[in-house]
Amino acid sequence: MPGAAAMKVFLTGGSGMVGRNLRETAPPDAEIVAPTRHEVDLTDPPAVQRALDAAAPDLVIHAAGRVGGIAANMADQAGFLVENLRMGLAVLEAAHRAGVRCLNLASSCIYPPEAPIPFTEDRLLTGTLEPTNEGYALAKLSVVRLGRYLNQASGAARIKSLVPCNLFGRHDNFDPTTAHLVPAALRKVHEAHARGGDVVVWGDGSARREFLYAGDAARMIWHAVARFDDLPEVMNLGAGTDHTILEYYQSAARVVGWRGRFQFDHSRPVGMRRKLVSVEWQRRLGFPEPRPLDEGLALTYRFFLERHAA
């Protein structure tokens, strides 16, 4: 008997951390079309429409985005808002016009910081956003809402949005000026281990964050693809637990083998005091469980040593 037809997936952001992990964990029946930014400018709606129409996919996964840590977001709020908004609008509208299902990836920063912990999907738009990354969050939130409006216009729920917590892992950004907490912590601890000296932690280390290993997130996203019709319009993706910023640094120290001292810079911004998303929908739909923090950090550090350590 002939084999089943392949599922063709149009993937944006295929060269980013999430996109690369999706490609590495893709099911055997997935044919992935992942144009680079040089091939398709995702902020150019006609170019996106032409590329999508030419690919004729069964599904779009919108994983592209401009991302960064607190310092990067605060330095260019306008850039993070404009670029992410333009990309999201172009991709979702192209999928809508083509009548193609679309899985849009948002971010847990779209929740108001005053919302009860853990953040449930019905808490969106119930308060103001965290000021340190407001531009990025506004863009991601707007794209999520656009998906709902386009579904209403078409009379079918063809656009679903996943709201991941913070991610780390293989293909991460380890640049200390733009990186998120976990890769920045790994690099700082690695350099302290190699050269000596203390490691500086922003704030007092007590703020809590939820991080999910990107390889686990990718497997969850493919599970979401398989259960697309069962997904709500907006659904969280999370690790199910959070840790203090200091605990992430301590985990990095265990993985690297560093036994130095932490110093705390109370003049630095730390953002929201706590971020933790509800994973009730994950459990209800049988999503795979994430690995323990130290295991994910060890895999990430191995990648860093192979690709980035001099």
N, C-alpha and C positions, 0 to 999 in steps of 0.2 A: 504493500500500500504506500502511496506517496506520503511524505512527511507533511506535517501541518505547516501552513503558511507562516512565515516569520512575521513578527510584530515589528513594524517600522516605527522608530521613535526619533522625533526631532528634538535634540537636546541642545539647549542654550547653555553657555558657560561650560562647555565640555573640557576646557583646559584649566578650569579652576579646581579648587580642592573637592567640592561636592561632585562636580562633573567627572573628574578623574576617578573618584571612588565609585561613582555609578557605572562608569565604563568597565572598571575592574571587577565589579560584582554583578554585571548584567546577566540575565538568564540566557541560556543557549539559543532560545528562539527569538531574541531581540536583535534586530538590525538597527544600529544606531547611526543617525546622521547628525554630526556635531560640527557645524561650520565654525571656523575660527573668527575672531573679530576682524581680521584682515579680509576674510571672505564675505562676511555679512556684518554691516554696522547695525547693531540692534537698536540704536537710537533713531534709525531711519525707517519709518513705517513702510514706505513702498518697497525698500530693499528686503525687509523682513517678510512682507507678503509674497514677493517674488520667490524668495528662497523656500518658504513654506509650501507654496503652490507647486514648485518644481519637485520638492521632495515627496509630496503627497503622503504624509505619514498617517499612521493610525492614532498616534498620541504625541502631544508636545509635553516635554518636561522643561519648565522655565527655571533653570538653576543659576542663570547669570546674574551678576550683581557686583557693584563696587562695595567692598567691605573693608573694615579696619577697626582698630581698637579705639579707646576713648580719645587719645591724643589726636589721631587722624580725623575722627569725626568732628571734634571740636574745632580743628583747624580749617575745615572746609564743609560746613553744614550745607551750603548751597550746592556744592558739587555733588555731595552724596544724595541730596534730594533730587536734583535735576536728572542726573544720569540714571539712577534707579527707577525714577518715575517714567522717563522716556522709554527705557527698555521694557518695563512691565506693560505699559500701555500698548506699545507696538506689537509685542508678542501675543498678548491676550486678544487684542482686536483682530490680529491676523488669524489666530486659531478660530475665533468666533465666526469670521467671514468664511473660513474654509469648512466650517462645520466639524472641526476636529476636537476631540477631547483634549483637555489641557490640565496638567498638574503643576500648579504654581507654588514655588517655595518662598515663604515669607520669613519672618524672624520673630522670636519671642519679645523683642524690644518694642513691638507694636502694642503691648499691653500697658495700661497706665500703672505706674509704680505703686499707687495706693490700692490697687485691686487686691482682694483677699488671696492668700497663698493656699494651695496652688492656683495659678491662673487657669480659669476655665474659659472656654471659647466664647461664652455669652458675656464676658467682661470687656470685650473690645468696645471702644468708643464710649466708655463709661467714665473717663477722666482724662486729665492732661498727660502728656508723654514726658519721659525722662529728658531733661534739657541737654545732656551731654551728647546724645545722638538723635535729637529730635528730627533733623532733616531726613536721615536714613529711615527712621521709623515712619514718618509721614508718607514717604514714597511707598514703602512696603504695605502700609495700611490702605493707602488709596488703591493699590493694585488688587488687594484682597477684595475690597468693596466693589471694584469694577467687575471682578469675576461674578459676584452676586448679581449685579445689575445686568450683565450680559446674559446670564442664565435666565433671568426674568424676561428679558427681551426675546429670547429664543424659545422659551417654554420648556427647556430641558436643562438638567444640571450637568452640562458638559465641562464646566470649569470648576475644579476643586483646588483648595489651597491648603498646604501643609505648613504648620507654624513650628519649625524646629527651635529647640533651645540652642545655646551656643555650641559650636562644633569645634573639634580639633582632630588632628590625625595626619595621615600620609598626605603629601602635597600641600601642607599648610604653609602659611607665610610666617617665617621666623625672623623677619626684620623687626628689631626692637622698637623702631619708631612708628610702625603701622600695625604690628601684630596684635592679636587678641591675647587675653591673659595667659592661657596655657602654653602656647608656643613661645611667648615672650619669657615666661617663667622658666621653661626648659632651657632656652638659650642663655639666660642670665645665670642659671645654676651651673650649666655646662662651662661657661667662661670662668666663673668663680672657681670651679673645680680644677680647671686647667691652669689658671694664672694666680690663684689665691685671692683673698679679699672677701668682703662681705657681700650679701645680696640685698638690694634695696627693694622693699615692698611698698607700693603706693597705699596710703592710708594706714589704718591700724591692723589690717588683715582680717577684720571680723565680718566684712560684707560677704554675703553668700551668693554663689553662682552655681548654675547647673550646666555641665558640659557633657556632650555625647560624642563618643568616638565616631569619626566620619565614616569609617567602614561599616559600623553598625547602623548609622543613619541611612547609608546607601541601601543596605539590605531591607531596612524598613520602608524606604521609598519604593523599592521594587515590589514589596508586599502590598503597598498601597496601590500600585498599578494593577496588581492581580485582583484586588478587592475594590476597584475604582467605583463600581456602582453602589457599593455598600458604604462608601465614605460619606460623612457629612460635608457640607460645602466648605467648612473650615474645621481643621483638626490639628491638634498639637502633636509634635513628636518630641519626646523627652527621654532622659535617663531615668526618671522616676525618683531621683534623690539629688540633693545639692550638697555643697561643701563650702567652707569659708575660703577666702582667697589665700589665707595662710596655709590651709590644708592642701591646696593645690601646689603651693611652693614646697611644702613638706613631702608630698608625693613625688614631685620632680626631684627633690634631693635624694629620696630613696632610690629612684630609678637610676640617677646619675652616679650615686655613690658619694655625694658631697656631704660633709659634716661640719660646715662652717656656720656662721651666725647670720641671722636676718636683722636688718635695720629697717625702720619704718619711717616713711616720709609723710607726715600728716598734712603737708601743704598740698599734696597732689589730689586730684579728684578721683572718686571711686565709683561714681554713678549710682545706680539703684542699690539700696541696702540689701535687697534680696530678690532673686528671680527664680521661680520654680513653676513649671507648667504642669497642669493636670494630664495624666496619661490614661485616663479612664477609657477613652476611645481606643487607644492602643490595646489595652487589655481585652476590651470587648470584641475586637476584631482579630485577636490572636497574633499580634505582631511579635516578631522575635525579640528576645530579651537582650539588652546591651551587656557588654562585658564589664568587669570591675575596672575602676579608675586606673589603678596601677598597671594593669595589663594593657589598657589602651595607651597609657603614657609610655610604657616600655616599647610598644610597637612604633609610636611616634618618634621616640628618641632614636631608635634604630634607623628610621628613615632619615632623620636629621643628620646622623653620623655618616650615612651613606652619601647624602646629597649636598650637605651644607657645611659640615665641619671641616676646617682646614687642617 
